[in-house]
Amino acid sequence: STEDYNLTPAYSPANLAQQEAQEENMAIAKSRIQNLQFFNATSFLLAGMLTVGVVFWEVREEGIWGADFEWMRYQTLVTPAPYVHYIWYVIYLTQALYIYASIFRNKSTANANTHASINVDPSLPSPPTSPTYYAYNPLVGYNNFAILSDNTGGTFKDLMESAKHTVAFYYPFVGIATVGMVYSYDAGNIGTAFFWSLVSLILGYVIVKIQVGVMNRLYEDEDGSLASPPMSPASAMSHGDNNTVESGMPDIPSPPSMDHPSHPLSHKSLSQYIYLRLPFELFAGYALTNVFLYFNVWLDQMDWITPQTLLIVGNASLVMMLVIGCVVMWRSGMLYGVGASLIWYFVGVAVELHTPSQPIYNEFTDEQITATQATAAVASTIFFILFFIRMIKSIIKRNLFGCVGWKIRGAAADDDEEDEDDIAGVVEAGGAGGEIRTGYVQA
């Protein structure tokens, strides 16, 4: 019998047209994201092969990286030991993790949730913010490219305005700046290398700033404490309009568990940091060191610059890097990749000046070399200590203080409810006499 079934009317032409338009918009958005993913992957492969080939494989035998004599010719007091350049392997290994995570990780899950993953229509659910959905994670920003094209409701200006707030938009430029910096230095064009190092630093700063902003919006309240984890559907169903459960207890957020992505030691938090944030923090930190290094090399190539001036500029560069690193580490939170790059560079300078090359011996006195080595060693020690203090501070703040904050908010909610009950009882008791005769309300 037809009464046993819930029959629905056939699609009207208007509903069918709306569905077709929505599917077309989804196809446009998906194609745009796939093209950008391909562009990011291609940029990574080309930049990685060219950089590693020049720095380690000596594809240009006449270049600075391929000839020891040329390398010593461009050496300064702040030139680190050759082993420091192995950080490029680490940088591109972590960027490979970023490419893998942002394109392939949990791809089947993402495809099964296409409507929830690509936010091309306001009526559709927002993209998931769980770190397991790396392909559509806000720390990457592919979803921002799902804005519709001109003939389907959006404009190119809207697309670019949304895209400039994503890491995926800037990543290809990171590869271009890296290759320009490495090849310029290898060819002896120090001024050009200095320019590209500045571009690399700016790109690294912009990307790190975007990711810090995303993390703050996702997981932190205005007071800097962790945002409370979202309620489960079952918990949400048991809440009324006044945010209380049926038993009358107030809705008190729980402290973050190890499974919550905002917990700094959870698997989700650590994997998200390694896959999506660490690559760009390492790059930004090393770009900062290259800016000061190439600036010193650029000055050293000017014949009218005296060794005393180079000594002052070199030591000032180390101090400025230390100050910048301390400010970044202390004020910007968990930017451990930036700190690791700076420590690696400071130690490399101190090790290199322990047994400096002949050009350094010829240009500077033993006292000047020792003073610069001491500056690099002290800088590395100070920053190393600050690095671990900041790490411990972050863990304590996010674990202990965050939990205490939730307990305080929960106790305050209990006290407010008790106060309301007591006041209501006092008012009811004093209602017969027409006035309230207790000092409790005043207290």
C-alpha positions in Angstrom: 0.0 0.0 0.0 1.2 3.5 -0.8 0.2 4.6 2.7 3.2 2.6 4.0 5.7 4.9 2.2 6.5 8.5 2.6 6.1 9.6 -1.0 7.7 12.9 -2.0 6.6 15.0 -5.0 8.9 15.1 -8.0 11.4 17.8 -8.3 10.0 21.0 -9.7 11.9 22.8 -12.5 13.0 25.4 -10.1 14.4 22.9 -7.6 16.1 20.9 -10.4 17.7 24.0 -11.8 19.0 25.0 -8.4 20.5 21.6 -7.8 22.2 21.6 -11.2 23.6 25.1 -10.5 24.9 23.9 -7.2 26.5 20.9 -8.7 28.1 23.1 -11.4 29.4 25.4 -8.7 30.8 22.5 -6.8 32.6 21.2 -9.9 34.1 24.7 -10.5 35.4 24.9 -6.9 36.8 21.4 -6.9 38.6 22.0 -10.2 40.1 25.2 -9.0 41.4 23.6 -5.8 42.8 20.6 -7.7 44.7 23.0 -10.0 46.1 24.9 -7.1 47.2 21.7 -5.4 49.0 20.6 -8.6 50.6 24.0 -8.8 51.8 23.8 -5.2 53.2 20.3 -5.7 55.0 21.3 -8.9 56.5 24.3 -7.2 57.8 22.1 -4.3 59.4 19.6 -6.7 61.1 22.2 -8.9 62.3 24.4 -6.0 63.5 21.4 -4.0 65.5 19.8 -6.9 67.1 23.2 -7.9 68.0 24.2 -4.3 69.4 20.8 -3.3 71.2 20.4 -6.6 73.0 23.7 -6.3 73.8 23.6 -2.6 74.8 19.9 -2.2 75.2 18.3 -5.6 77.4 21.1 -7.0 75.6 21.2 -10.3 77.5 24.5 -11.0 81.2 23.7 -10.4 82.2 27.3 -10.9 79.7 28.5 -8.3 80.3 29.4 -4.6 78.6 26.2 -3.5 80.8 24.0 -5.7 84.3 25.5 -5.2 86.0 25.8 -1.9 88.1 28.8 -3.0 85.0 30.7 -4.0 83.3 29.9 -0.8 86.2 31.3 1.3 86.3 34.3 -0.9 82.8 35.3 0.2 83.3 34.3 3.9 82.6 36.7 6.7 82.7 36.7 10.5 79.0 35.6 10.6 79.4 32.9 8.0 78.4 29.6 9.7 80.1 26.2 9.3 79.3 24.4 6.1 77.2 21.7 7.9 74.6 24.4 8.7 73.4 24.3 5.2 72.1 20.8 5.7 69.1 22.5 7.2 67.8 22.7 3.6 67.3 19.0 3.7 65.1 19.4 6.8 63.2 22.3 5.4 62.3 20.4 2.2 61.6 17.2 4.0 59.0 19.1 6.2 57.7 20.8 3.1 57.2 17.4 1.5 55.1 16.5 4.6 53.1 19.6 4.0 52.5 18.8 0.4 51.5 15.2 1.3 49.2 16.3 4.1 47.5 19.1 2.2 46.8 17.0 -0.9 46.7 13.3 -0.1 46.2 12.9 3.6 42.7 11.4 4.3 41.7 12.2 0.7 39.1 9.5 0.7 37.5 11.0 3.8 37.5 14.4 2.3 36.0 13.2 -0.9 33.2 11.5 1.0 32.4 14.8 2.6 32.7 17.0 -0.4 29.7 19.2 0.5 31.1 19.7 4.0 34.6 20.2 2.8 34.2 22.8 0.1 32.2 25.8 1.3 30.9 27.1 -1.9 27.4 28.0 -0.7 26.4 29.7 2.6 23.7 27.1 3.1 26.2 24.3 3.2 28.0 23.2 6.3 31.3 24.9 7.1 34.5 23.0 6.2 35.7 20.8 9.0 38.3 22.2 11.3 39.6 18.9 12.6 43.3 18.5 11.9 42.6 15.1 10.2 41.1 16.9 7.3 44.5 18.4 6.2 43.4 18.8 2.6 40.8 21.4 3.7 42.4 22.6 6.9 42.2 26.4 7.5 46.0 26.4 8.1 46.4 25.5 4.4 43.4 27.5 3.0 42.4 25.6 -0.1 38.8 26.2 0.9 39.2 29.9 0.3 39.6 29.2 -3.4 36.1 27.8 -3.6 34.6 31.2 -4.1 32.5 31.1 -7.3 33.6 32.6 -10.6 32.1 35.7 -12.2 29.2 33.9 -14.0 28.1 32.0 -10.9 27.9 34.7 -8.2 31.4 35.8 -7.3 34.1 38.1 -8.7 37.8 37.7 -9.3 38.4 40.5 -6.8 36.5 38.4 -4.1 38.6 35.4 -5.0 41.9 37.2 -4.6 40.7 38.9 -1.4 40.0 35.5 0.1 43.1 33.9 -1.4 45.6 36.3 0.1 44.7 35.0 3.5 45.8 31.4 2.7 49.1 29.6 2.8 48.3 27.8 -0.4 48.3 31.1 -2.3 51.8 32.1 -1.1 53.6 28.8 -1.2 54.6 28.9 -4.9 56.2 32.3 -4.3 58.2 30.7 -1.5 59.8 28.3 -4.0 60.5 31.2 -6.4 62.2 33.3 -3.7 64.3 30.3 -2.5 65.6 29.5 -5.9 66.4 33.1 -6.6 68.3 33.5 -3.4 70.3 30.3 -3.7 71.2 30.8 -7.4 72.1 34.5 -6.9 74.4 33.7 -4.1 76.0 30.8 -6.0 76.6 33.1 -9.0 78.2 35.8 -6.8 75.4 38.3 -7.2 75.3 39.1 -3.5 73.0 42.2 -3.8 70.4 40.1 -5.6 70.8 37.3 -3.1 70.2 39.8 -0.3 67.0 41.0 -2.1 65.7 37.5 -2.5 66.4 36.7 1.1 64.3 39.8 2.1 61.5 38.5 -0.1 61.8 35.0 1.5 61.7 36.6 5.0 58.6 38.6 4.1 56.8 35.5 2.7 57.8 33.5 5.8 56.5 36.2 8.1 53.2 36.5 6.2 52.6 32.7 6.2 53.5 32.3 9.9 51.3 35.3 10.8 48.3 33.7 8.9 48.7 30.4 10.7 49.1 32.0 14.1 45.9 34.0 13.4 44.1 30.8 12.4 45.2 29.0 15.5 44.1 31.9 17.7 40.6 32.0 16.1 40.2 28.2 16.3 41.5 27.3 19.7 42.0 30.4 21.9 39.7 32.8 23.8 40.3 36.5 23.9 42.1 36.1 27.2 44.6 33.8 25.6 43.3 30.6 27.3 42.2 27.6 25.3 38.7 27.8 23.8 36.5 25.2 25.3 36.0 22.0 23.3 32.7 21.8 21.3 29.9 19.9 22.9 28.9 16.5 21.6 25.5 16.2 19.9 24.2 14.3 22.8 25.3 16.9 25.3 23.9 19.7 23.1 20.5 18.0 22.9 20.3 17.9 26.6 20.7 21.6 26.9 17.9 24.1 27.0 17.8 27.7 25.9 19.4 28.8 29.2 22.4 26.5 28.6 21.5 24.1 31.4 21.0 20.5 31.4 17.8 18.9 32.6 19.3 18.4 36.0 19.7 22.1 36.4 23.5 22.2 36.4 25.1 24.9 34.3 26.9 24.2 31.1 30.6 24.3 32.3 33.2 23.6 29.6 35.6 20.8 30.4 39.3 21.1 30.3 40.9 19.9 27.1 41.6 16.2 27.0 44.6 14.7 25.2 42.3 14.0 22.3 41.3 17.6 21.8 43.3 19.3 19.0 43.9 22.4 21.1 45.9 20.3 23.7 49.6 21.0 23.0 50.6 17.3 23.6 47.8 15.6 21.8 48.5 13.5 18.7 46.3 15.8 16.6 48.0 18.9 17.8 51.5 17.5 17.3 50.8 16.1 13.9 49.1 19.3 12.7 52.1 21.3 13.9 54.6 19.0 12.2 52.7 18.7 8.9 51.4 22.2 8.5 53.2 24.7 10.6 56.8 23.5 11.2 57.8 23.7 7.5 57.2 27.4 7.3 58.6 28.3 10.8 61.9 26.6 9.8 61.9 28.5 6.5 61.1 31.9 8.1 63.8 31.4 10.8 66.5 30.4 8.3 65.4 33.2 5.9 66.0 35.7 8.8 69.6 34.4 9.2 70.2 34.6 5.5 69.2 38.3 5.4 71.9 39.2 7.9 74.4 36.9 6.4 74.1 38.2 2.8 74.1 41.8 4.1 77.4 41.1 5.8 78.8 39.5 2.6 77.5 42.4 0.5 79.4 44.9 2.8 82.5 42.7 2.8 82.7 43.0 -1.0 83.0 46.8 -0.8 86.7 47.7 -0.8 86.2 50.9 1.2 84.6 49.1 4.2 87.2 48.7 7.0 87.6 45.4 9.0 86.6 47.4 12.2 83.3 48.3 10.5 82.7 44.7 9.4 83.5 43.6 13.0 80.9 46.0 14.4 78.3 45.1 11.8 78.8 41.3 12.3 78.4 41.4 16.0 75.5 43.8 15.7 73.9 41.3 13.3 74.2 38.5 15.8 72.7 40.7 18.6 69.8 41.8 16.4 69.0 38.3 15.4 69.0 37.3 19.1 66.7 40.2 20.0 64.3 39.5 17.1 64.2 35.8 18.0 63.6 36.5 21.6 60.7 38.8 20.8 59.2 36.4 18.3 59.5 33.4 20.7 58.1 35.2 23.7 55.3 37.1 22.2 54.1 34.9 19.4 53.7 31.5 21.1 54.7 28.1 19.8 57.0 29.2 17.0 59.5 26.6 17.8 60.7 26.1 14.2 61.9 29.7 14.1 63.8 29.2 17.3 65.4 26.0 16.1 66.6 27.7 12.9 68.2 30.5 14.9 69.9 28.2 17.4 71.3 26.1 14.5 72.7 29.2 12.9 74.3 30.6 16.1 76.0 27.3 16.9 77.3 27.1 13.4 78.9 30.6 13.6 80.5 29.7 16.9 81.8 26.4 15.6 83.2 28.0 12.4 85.1 30.7 14.3 86.7 28.1 16.5 88.9 27.2 13.6 88.4 30.0 11.1 89.5 29.8 7.5 92.6 31.6 6.2 90.8 34.7 4.8 89.3 35.4 8.2 92.7 35.1 9.9 94.2 37.5 7.3 91.5 40.1 7.8 90.8 40.1 11.5 92.9 39.7 14.7 92.7 36.9 17.1 90.9 39.1 19.6 88.3 40.2 17.1 87.6 36.6 16.0 87.4 35.4 19.7 85.0 38.3 20.5 82.7 37.4 17.6 82.8 33.7 18.5 81.9 34.6 22.1 79.0 36.7 20.9 77.6 33.8 18.8 78.2 31.3 21.7 76.4 33.6 24.2 73.6 34.2 21.8 73.1 30.5 21.2 73.1 29.8 24.9 70.6 32.6 25.8 68.3 31.6 23.0 68.6 27.9 23.8 67.5 28.6 27.4 64.7 30.9 26.3 63.5 28.3 23.8 62.9 25.7 26.5 61.5 28.2 29.0 59.0 29.3 26.4 58.1 25.7 25.6 57.5 24.9 29.3 55.6 28.1 29.7 53.3 27.3 26.8 52.6 23.8 28.2 51.9 25.1 31.7 49.7 27.9 30.4 47.7 25.6 28.1 47.4 22.7 30.6 47.4 24.0 34.1 46.2 27.6 33.7 43.7 26.6 31.1 42.2 23.9 33.4 42.2 26.3 36.4 40.5 28.9 34.2 37.7 26.4 33.3 37.4 25.4 37.0 37.1 29.1 38.0 34.5 29.7 35.4 32.6 26.6 36.5 32.8 27.6 40.2 31.6 31.1 39.3 28.7 29.6 37.4 27.8 27.5 40.5 28.1 30.5 42.8 25.9 32.6 40.5 23.2 29.9 40.5 23.3 29.6 44.3 23.1 33.3 44.7 20.1 33.5 42.5 18.4 30.7 44.5 19.3 32.3 47.8 18.1 35.8 46.7 14.9 34.3 45.4 14.3 32.5 48.8 15.0 35.7 50.7 12.6 37.7 48.6 9.9 35.0 48.9 10.4 34.9 52.7 10.3 38.7 53.1 7.4 39.1 50.8 4.9 38.4 53.6 6.3 41.3 55.6 6.6 43.5 52.6 10.4 44.1 52.9 13.6 42.3 53.0 15.3 42.2 56.4 18.5 40.3 55.7 22.0 41.6 55.2 22.9 38.7 52.9 21.7 40.6 49.8 23.8 43.6 50.7 26.8 41.3 51.3 
